């Protein structure tokens, strides 16, 4: 598995001798940039050269935890400022438009497609003091430092984490045969900890403390935050982080020439922020200059955009093809390869399980008896393990037969010569189990996909690593052989408008497609001088459920073929964060496609404007491109002392059969944003009572579970709690695709007799109640039921002066919840009149139904009450 590392200076090819038992086998090669005479295109539209996903390759799909480690003497004032700024950058990078470029990346493992999340959670910073100047450090120094911090309890063993190591610039660091400052600015890799876990880390240095000048600074004028160390580190830090998340094992996302996403955009800044010569993105409330990243189907960008050329989408469930087209590796010639252990050529391809590979070159002109052409070949699997080798199977030429197993993965053929001889060859790779005659069957995806062979020297054991090139590198070679990317025509699959929350919506009802297919048609607009939709724009708001893909477009031929009608649109989420934007998708008109994060429904704002100061008009439509999931809501809960959802939790039960894809989440910004003390913890238990999934801190301090049901149809229970003994609250939504789910009634309530009511009532008085330990009306409650019809406006209250705020000299803190006929919580209240409660609600929908007033007390206090329900 050979990949390109961009080096900065003209270096000769050499064999690395880094050896360690705690690192992965090699997964890269070296090639001097001065031999590259063609520059990679900056975007897919400029030339069809896109990044490729290799089936079976893994990404980091969940929240990525960040641990910053500072190695060296950082006691100076400027160094302390650097640390403060880098930590700030770490804490706020997640969910920025720049980082959300990663949400276009995914993995397909075990047939399941999982997208990369936009969430990054800064966990902690740690310091290792080194006072000696110009001390020499190595990768072993770094891995030992991480291991020591774990052993001392300062760091956890975290396979969902990335350990970011930043060393002082006057330390001498050599890795992969070349030194920091003269050969690289940063790299990422993994190592195996003594626990057996594979841990991910990346390394970079502080150029402001370097003993000599360094082009790792990226620029030498005044920097965005006045600290050249932090401002230089930020871009390299971001580069290595996104490569770690999208390709930590080197077998997921990379170009045909081996480069990863950020490599394609190294030292390319894009458009600077208005009026700022040294910043192009905003992180938190600070400006930074960060290189662009590659978005599949688009190119180098500073924020997620709609694809200019739609890439072929990966299937939700990958079914390995049964037939593949034989491939031919590029012709090679080599010498002194020591039996294909050095100086060899490579031919890389992907194969799934069960392919009977035949790798051969028995051409008579090269392989006949008496021809001095002594080949030697070796085959390596996706983990870097040698699985087959051959010498002299057809005279002096070579043949390998091997049946693949396990997951779909990348294989690499090392093409060399016996001992120190010279030789040449052209190898073909085919499946010997099928006929070699042409087939007319439609083949959706070949089992074997060739990638560009690269001439390389490789160590016997070195880590999977990626280096960030210095800014003097301005070109990347276009590979000699590229996989063809055929755009898939867009299908106008149409779905109904997402309904607003209605008390009559049954939780077992799926949202069905309709013929309209439009979530919303925005009002026609005309605007001028909007500064690319930043001022004088026209807003269009709409709400959508989480987990779907939407398209926002106005590609009307009458408007878009006019050169003077130059639209520009920006999309903001419910928190007001820019998540996507577009200019000139269809001639001068705009269109964007956006994947709505899983979780609760949220309201988006489309800012409709015009490019620069021009005048334009348009009518935008919001359409769902994916099936709308079925969503049910658990009642709002509050809890404390649940010991990570093992006791005192609030249950929410539902039934599901096998094969239903569940996303259970509460990622509401008002509860889950950084700084909110609301540390949830949830567990999902099956009918046998076993926990099948759990979550803590998936979206800041809130929780999210993704799980596919198995086995017989059964009842699952969501255990809603809090981390450790903390208190917390939340409202979880359960989104299901691939099948239906049904909410079960809450068995943790004490039902009361139903009063005999008419649906046309003017006033109902619930019986006086007294209770305690209700956990904010989630248990030990007293119920009062009544019927109501659409159009009734209900006033539910107990504001009696003798009970609110005190009853017989004791605080009387009520808490009430209103449930509809399907046990959906439609309203809650605490403290509307003193410590007593009140709810005002207008019934919607089309049918009359029975409601339940769940009467309790705040927390675990005791309280009394007598509620009246008035229809006005």
Secondary structure, DSSP 8 states (H G I E B T S, - for coil): ---EE--SS-----------TTB-----EE--GGG--S---SBGGGSS---EE-TT-----S-EEEEEEEES---SHHHHHHHHHHHHHHHH-TTSTTGGGGGG-EEEETTEEEE--S-EEEEEEEEE----TT-EE-HHHHHHHHHHHHHTTSS---TTEEEEEEEETTSEEEETTEEBTTTBSEEEEEEE-TTS-EEEEEEEEEGGG-SS--GGGS--S--TTS-HHHHHHHHHHHHHHHHHHHHTTSSSEE-TTS--TGGGGTT---S--TT-TT--EEETTEEE----EEETTTEEESS----SS------SS----S----EE---EEEE--TTTTSS-EEEEEEE-TT-EEEEE---HHHHSTT----EEEEEE-TTS-EEEEES-SBTTB-EEEEE--SS-EEEEEEEEESTT-EEEE--EEEETTS-SS---S--SS-SSEEE--------SS----EEE--TT-------SS---------------------TT--TT------SS-EEEE---EEEE--TTTTSS-EEEEEEE-TT-EEEEE---HHHHT-TT--EEEEEE-TTS-EEEEEE-SBTTB-EEEEE--SSS-EEEEEEEEESTT-EEEE--EEEE-S---EEEE---EEEE--TTTTSS-EEEEEEE-TT-EEEEE---HHHHSTT----EEEEEE-TTS-EEEEEESSBTTB-EEEEE--SSSEEEEEEEEESTT-EEEE--EEEEESS-EEE---TTSB--------SS-SEEE---EEEE--TTTTSS-EEEEEEE-TT-EEEEE---TTTSSEETTEE--EEEEEE-TT--EEEEES-SBTTB-EEEEE--SSS-EEEEEEEEESTT-EEEE--EEEE-
